[in-house]
Amino acid sequence: MTVLLQLCGIGGLVSWIVQCKHGFGRHQNTIPRDSWVKLLEAQFFQSVIEASFAFGFLKISIALSLLRLSRGNWYNRILWGLIGTFQDTPLELRRLC
């Protein structure tokens, strides 16, 4: 699970590098049109796709860690329900894109 989180972090770093190369931090009127489109694509990847997957994997990782500490059957069911909810969230975002 932490490997997936690290891959999301590396993807976010790459998107920041692409954003800086194509005009991140400059005024909109000073960026050429082709760089502007690539900048917006990189921002979309970083903000929507990368962040949603990273937070989803983080929440699943925390829930799996809590499963080891659980003592009751109802607590296990609640955690597995939350894991299923977190797992479905990135899939819904993929359908929207």
N, CA, C and O atoms as a DFTB+ gen file, in Angstrom:
388 C
 N C O
     1  1       0.826      -1.185       0.000
     2  2       0.000       0.000       0.000
     3  2       0.878       1.259       0.000
     4  3       0.566       2.240      -0.676
     5  1       1.961       1.223       0.754
     6  2       2.815       2.408       0.781
     7  2       3.528       2.611      -0.551
     8  3       3.888       3.736      -0.899
     9  1       3.732       1.531      -1.292
    10  2       4.336       1.673      -2.620
    11  2       3.406       2.478      -3.530
    12  3       3.866       3.322      -4.298
    13  1       2.106       2.218      -3.442
    14  2       1.142       2.977      -4.243
    15  2       1.136       4.448      -3.837
    16  3       1.031       5.332      -4.688
    17  1       1.249       4.709      -2.533
    18  2       1.315       6.093      -2.068
    19  2       2.561       6.788      -2.601
    20  3       2.507       7.950      -3.002
    21  1       3.686       6.070      -2.605
    22  2       4.925       6.657      -3.116
    23  2       4.835       6.917      -4.612
    24  3       5.339       7.931      -5.094
    25  1       4.197       6.013      -5.354
    26  2       4.022       6.233      -6.785
    27  2       3.145       7.448      -7.063
    28  3       3.393       8.202      -8.004
    29  1       2.121       7.632      -6.239
    30  2       1.286       8.827      -6.381
    31  2       2.087      10.087      -6.063
    32  3       1.919      11.117      -6.716
    33  1       2.945      10.004      -5.073
    34  2       3.795      11.144      -4.734
    35  2       4.772      11.481      -5.852
    36  3       5.003      12.653      -6.152
    37  1       5.344      10.448      -6.467
    38  2       6.255      10.674      -7.589
    39  2       5.494      11.263      -8.778
    40  3       6.000      12.151      -9.465
    41  1       4.275      10.766      -9.018
    42  2       3.449      11.337     -10.086
    43  2       3.138      12.805      -9.832
    44  3       3.136      13.609     -10.764
    45  1       2.876      13.159      -8.575
    46  2       2.627      14.552      -8.232
    47  2       3.856      15.422      -8.442
    48  3       3.749      16.556      -8.908
    49  1       5.035      14.883      -8.094
    50  2       6.282      15.619      -8.292
    51  2       6.537      15.860      -9.775
    52  3       6.936      16.953     -10.177
    53  1       6.305      14.840     -10.576
    54  2       6.492      14.985     -12.025
    55  2       5.528      16.035     -12.585
    56  3       5.905      16.838     -13.438
    57  1       4.296      16.023     -12.106
    58  2       3.341      17.016     -12.603
    59  2       3.747      18.430     -12.189
    60  3       3.529      19.371     -12.952
    61  1       4.327      18.603     -11.008
    62  2       4.823      19.928     -10.604
    63  2       5.972      20.372     -11.500
    64  3       6.061      21.545     -11.864
    65  1       6.851      19.438     -11.856
    66  2       7.972      19.777     -12.738
    67  2       7.448      20.205     -14.110
    68  3       7.926      21.181     -14.688
    69  1       6.466      19.469     -14.621
    70  2       5.874      19.824     -15.920
    71  2       5.192      21.183     -15.828
    72  3       5.297      21.989     -16.753
    73  1       4.500      21.447     -14.731
    74  2       3.827      22.740     -14.563
    75  2       4.835      23.875     -14.549
    76  3       4.612      24.907     -15.183
    77  1       5.940      23.702     -13.837
    78  2       6.955      24.761     -13.766
    79  2       7.602      24.990     -15.131
    80  3       7.934      26.123     -15.478
    81  1       7.781      23.923     -15.901
    82  2       8.377      24.055     -17.232
    83  2       7.465      24.819     -18.187
    84  3       7.948      25.521     -19.076
    85  1       6.168      24.691     -18.012
    86  2       5.221      25.305     -18.946
    87  2       4.565      26.565     -18.413
    88  3       3.524      26.970     -18.931
    89  1       5.130      27.196     -17.406
    90  2       4.673      28.524     -17.036
    91  2       4.008      28.671     -15.688
    92  3       3.391      29.705     -15.433
    93  1       4.101      27.687     -14.813
    94  2       3.487      27.817     -13.489
    95  2       4.158      28.966     -12.741
    96  3       5.385      29.020     -12.656
    97  1       3.375      29.863     -12.212
    98  2       3.903      31.002     -11.474
    99  2       3.979      32.276     -12.306
   100  3       4.230      33.352     -11.764
   101  1       3.768      32.169     -13.595
   102  2       3.773      33.353     -14.447
   103  2       2.332      33.794     -14.696
   104  3       1.388      33.035     -14.477
   105  1       2.185      35.029     -15.158
   106  2       0.855      35.543     -15.460
   107  2       0.298      34.846     -16.696
   108  3       1.039      34.496     -17.614
   109  1      -0.992      34.654     -16.704
   110  2      -1.675      33.925     -17.774
   111  2      -1.416      34.546     -19.149
   112  3      -1.282      33.820     -20.134
   113  1      -1.345      35.850     -19.228
   114  2      -1.162      36.523     -20.520
   115  2       0.245      36.357     -21.083
   116  3       0.460      36.603     -22.270
   117  1       1.208      35.946     -20.259
   118  2       2.588      35.803     -20.729
   119  2       2.931      34.374     -21.146
   120  3       4.052      34.112     -21.583
   121  1       1.986      33.456     -21.016
   122  2       2.240      32.053     -21.349
   123  2       1.718      31.779     -22.750
   124  3       0.566      32.098     -23.044
   125  1       2.544      31.187     -23.634
   126  2       2.053      30.839     -24.978
   127  2       0.911      29.828     -24.913
   128  3       0.789      29.078     -23.944
   129  1       0.085      29.815     -25.944
   130  2      -1.125      28.979     -25.962
   131  2      -0.806      27.496     -25.808
   132  3      -1.481      26.812     -25.039
   133  1       0.197      26.975     -26.511
   134  2       0.500      25.544     -26.412
   135  2       1.028      25.176     -25.026
   136  3       0.726      24.097     -24.515
   137  1       1.810      26.061     -24.419
   138  2       2.278      25.806     -23.048
   139  2       1.127      25.902     -22.057
   140  3       1.102      25.187     -21.055
   141  1       0.169      26.789     -22.340
   142  2      -0.986      26.960     -21.453
   143  2      -1.809      25.677     -21.380
   144  3      -2.258      25.280     -20.304
   145  1      -2.005      25.030     -22.529
   146  2      -2.776      23.787     -22.569
   147  2      -2.046      22.693     -21.792
   148  3      -2.674      21.955     -21.033
   149  1      -0.738      22.580     -21.968
   150  2       0.027      21.565     -21.236
   151  2       0.053      21.855     -19.740
   152  3       0.038      20.934     -18.924
   153  1       0.091      23.131     -19.385
   154  2       0.040      23.517     -17.976
   155  2      -1.284      23.099     -17.349
   156  3      -1.305      22.560     -16.242
   157  1      -2.391      23.345     -18.053
   158  2      -3.702      22.964     -17.523
   159  2      -3.853      21.451     -17.414
   160  3      -4.465      20.956     -16.468
   161  1      -3.301      20.713     -18.376
   162  2      -3.350      19.251     -18.298
   163  2      -2.574      18.741     -17.088
   164  3      -3.038      17.845     -16.383
   165  1      -1.395      19.310     -16.846
   166  2      -0.592      18.897     -15.701
   167  2      -1.281      19.266     -14.388
   168  3      -1.225      18.498     -13.428
   169  1      -1.929      20.430     -14.336
   170  2      -2.655      20.823     -13.135
   171  2      -3.835      19.901     -12.879
   172  3      -4.126      19.560     -11.733
   173  1      -4.518      19.495     -13.952
   174  2      -5.629      18.560     -13.799
   175  2      -5.128      17.235     -13.238
   176  3      -5.721      16.693     -12.306
   177  1      -4.052      16.717     -13.794
   178  2      -3.501      15.452     -13.319
   179  2      -3.123      15.550     -11.848
   180  3      -3.438      14.658     -11.061
   181  1      -2.451      16.627     -11.479
   182  2      -1.969      16.764     -10.104
   183  2      -3.110      16.958      -9.129
   184  3      -3.100      16.360      -8.053
   185  1      -4.088      17.770      -9.467
   186  2      -5.117      18.111      -8.489
   187  2      -6.224      17.068      -8.392
   188  3      -6.705      16.787      -7.294
   189  1      -6.629      16.499      -9.499
   190  2      -7.771      15.592      -9.481
   191  2      -7.332      14.140      -9.387
   192  3      -7.705      13.426      -8.456
   193  1      -6.550      13.718     -10.345
   194  2      -6.225      12.298     -10.430
   195  2      -5.225      11.877      -9.356
   196  3      -5.490      10.958      -8.582
   197  1      -4.086      12.546      -9.313
   198  2      -3.033      12.145      -8.375
   199  2      -3.464      12.301      -6.924
   200  3      -3.245      11.400      -6.115
   201  1      -4.073      13.433      -6.587
   202  2      -4.455      13.680      -5.196
   203  2      -5.565      12.738      -4.738
   204  3      -5.532      12.255      -3.607
   205  1      -6.540      12.472      -5.593
   206  2      -7.643      11.604      -5.168
   207  2      -7.160      10.175      -4.944
   208  3      -7.572       9.529      -3.981
   209  1      -6.296       9.677      -5.820
   210  2      -5.771       8.330      -5.624
   211  2      -4.885       8.262      -4.382
   212  3      -4.964       7.305      -3.611
   213  1      -4.038       9.280      -4.188
   214  2      -3.141       9.264      -3.033
   215  2      -3.934       9.285      -1.729
   216  3      -3.624       8.527      -0.810
   217  1      -4.946      10.134      -1.634
   218  2      -5.736      10.193      -0.405
   219  2      -6.551       8.920      -0.210
   220  3      -6.731       8.457       0.916
   221  1      -7.040       8.359      -1.305
   222  2      -7.766       7.093      -1.201
   223  2      -6.881       5.967      -0.685
   224  3      -7.287       5.209       0.196
   225  1      -5.669       5.856      -1.234
   226  2      -4.737       4.828      -0.763
   227  2      -4.322       5.067       0.682
   228  3      -4.148       4.116       1.444
   229  1      -4.162       6.334       1.064
   230  2      -3.800       6.649       2.443
   231  2      -4.897       6.222       3.409
   232  3      -4.611       5.643       4.458
   233  1      -6.142       6.501       3.065
   234  2      -7.257       6.124       3.941
   235  2      -7.392       4.606       4.050
   236  3      -7.673       4.081       5.127
   237  1      -7.193       3.906       2.938
   238  2      -7.236       2.445       2.986
   239  2      -6.104       1.908       3.848
   240  3      -6.308       0.964       4.612
   241  1      -4.925       2.487       3.740
   242  2      -3.785       2.050       4.540
   243  2      -4.046       2.247       6.030
   244  3      -3.722       1.380       6.841
   245  1      -4.626       3.380       6.385
   246  2      -4.938       3.630       7.801
   247  2      -5.991       2.642       8.292
   248  3      -5.886       2.120       9.402
   249  1      -7.011       2.384       7.465
   250  2      -8.060       1.437       7.868
   251  2      -7.493       0.033       8.030
   252  3      -7.879      -0.686       8.951
   253  1      -6.582      -0.368       7.147
   254  2      -5.960      -1.691       7.295
   255  2      -5.110      -1.779       8.561
   256  3      -5.052      -2.828       9.202
   257  1      -4.456      -0.679       8.917
   258  2      -3.695      -0.662      10.171
   259  2      -4.622      -0.756      11.377
   260  3      -4.295      -1.411      12.367
   261  1      -5.768      -0.107      11.295
   262  2      -6.729      -0.177      12.398
   263  2      -7.350      -1.562      12.537
   264  3      -7.754      -1.951      13.633
   265  1      -7.429      -2.315      11.432
   266  2      -7.969      -3.672      11.502
   267  2      -7.135      -4.562      12.414
   268  3      -7.662      -5.454      13.077
   269  1      -5.836      -4.313      12.441
   270  2      -4.978      -5.116      13.319
   271  2      -5.252      -4.833      14.797
   272  3      -5.013      -5.685      15.653
   273  1      -5.748      -3.644      15.088
   274  2      -6.018      -3.274      16.477
   275  2      -7.439      -3.605      16.921
   276  3      -7.756      -3.520      18.107
   277  1      -8.285      -3.980      15.981
   278  2      -9.691      -4.187      16.312
   279  2      -9.885      -5.451      17.141
   280  3      -9.191      -6.453      16.965
   281  1     -10.849      -5.369      18.049
   282  2     -11.169      -6.507      18.913
   283  2     -12.582      -7.015      18.688
   284  3     -12.896      -8.166      18.992
   285  1     -13.416      -6.163      18.162
   286  2     -14.817      -6.561      18.009
   287  2     -15.182      -6.836      16.563
   288  3     -14.558      -6.322      15.634
   289  1     -16.190      -7.646      16.399
   290  2     -16.653      -8.019      15.072
   291  2     -17.302      -6.832      14.358
   292  3     -17.123      -6.671      13.151
   293  1     -18.049      -6.005      15.080
   294  2     -18.720      -4.860      14.478
   295  2     -17.699      -3.832      13.986
   296  3     -17.922      -3.174      12.970
   297  1     -16.593      -3.692      14.695
   298  2     -15.546      -2.753      14.299
   299  2     -14.902      -3.203      12.985
   300  3     -14.610      -2.381      12.117
   301  1     -14.686      -4.512      12.849
   302  2     -14.146      -5.054      11.600
   303  2     -15.078      -4.769      10.434
   304  3     -14.630      -4.376       9.357
   305  1     -16.372      -4.968      10.646
   306  2     -17.335      -4.735       9.575
   307  2     -17.374      -3.271       9.156
   308  3     -17.457      -2.960       7.968
   309  1     -17.314      -2.382      10.128
   310  2     -17.312      -0.948       9.815
   311  2     -16.068      -0.577       9.018
   312  3     -16.149       0.152       8.030
   313  1     -14.913      -1.083       9.456
   314  2     -13.675      -0.758       8.738
   315  2     -13.680      -1.313       7.320
   316  3     -13.254      -0.627       6.390
   317  1     -14.157      -2.552       7.135
   318  2     -14.214      -3.112       5.786
   319  2     -15.208      -2.338       4.923
   320  3     -14.994      -2.184       3.721
   321  1     -16.284      -1.857       5.520
   322  2     -17.225      -1.011       4.780
   323  2     -16.588       0.301       4.344
   324  3     -16.810       0.769       3.227
   325  1     -15.793       0.893       5.234
   326  2     -15.091       2.125       4.874
   327  2     -14.045       1.884       3.799
   328  3     -13.862       2.716       2.910
   329  1     -13.356       0.749       3.876
   330  2     -12.369       0.422       2.843
   331  2     -13.059       0.292       1.488
   332  3     -12.540       0.776       0.482
   333  1     -14.208      -0.348       1.454
   334  2     -14.961      -0.457       0.211
   335  2     -15.412       0.890      -0.314
   336  3     -15.421       1.117      -1.524
   337  1     -15.789       1.788       0.587
   338  2     -16.210       3.131       0.187
   339  2     -15.039       3.907      -0.392
   340  3     -15.181       4.564      -1.423
   341  1     -13.882       3.837       0.260
   342  2     -12.709       4.555      -0.228
   343  2     -12.223       3.981      -1.547
   344  3     -11.719       4.706      -2.404
   345  1     -12.378       2.684      -1.699
   346  2     -11.915       2.046      -2.923
   347  2     -12.789       2.438      -4.112
   348  3     -12.294       2.524      -5.235
   349  1     -14.062       2.672      -3.887
   350  2     -14.970       3.034      -4.971
   351  2     -14.830       4.490      -5.393
   352  3     -15.180       4.832      -6.522
   353  1     -14.333       5.347      -4.527
   354  2     -14.244       6.768      -4.844
   355  2     -13.359       7.045      -6.055
   356  3     -13.806       7.750      -6.960
   357  1     -12.109       6.525      -6.127
   358  2     -11.316       6.782      -7.327
   359  2     -11.949       6.207      -8.593
   360  3     -11.775       6.770      -9.674
   361  1     -12.688       5.086      -8.477
   362  2     -13.326       4.515      -9.650
   363  2     -14.406       5.446     -10.183
   364  3     -14.590       5.548     -11.396
   365  1     -15.121       6.124      -9.294
   366  2     -16.137       7.075      -9.721
   367  2     -15.505       8.253     -10.429
   368  3     -16.057       8.764     -11.403
   369  1     -14.338       8.694      -9.944
   370  2     -13.649       9.806     -10.611
   371  2     -13.189       9.400     -12.000
   372  3     -13.201      10.216     -12.922
   373  1     -12.777       8.128     -12.160
   374  2     -12.365       7.665     -13.487
   375  2     -13.537       7.677     -14.459
   376  3     -13.360       7.974     -15.641
   377  1     -14.721       7.360     -13.975
   378  2     -15.894       7.371     -14.848
   379  2     -16.243       8.793     -15.279
   380  3     -16.738       8.998     -16.388
   381  1     -15.992       9.769     -14.420
   382  2     -16.306      11.157     -14.746
   383  2     -15.355      11.737     -15.785
   384  3     -15.723      12.640     -16.536
   385  1     -14.146      11.224     -15.826
   386  2     -13.134      11.785     -16.748
   387  2     -13.295      11.194     -18.068
   388  3     -12.548      11.525     -18.988
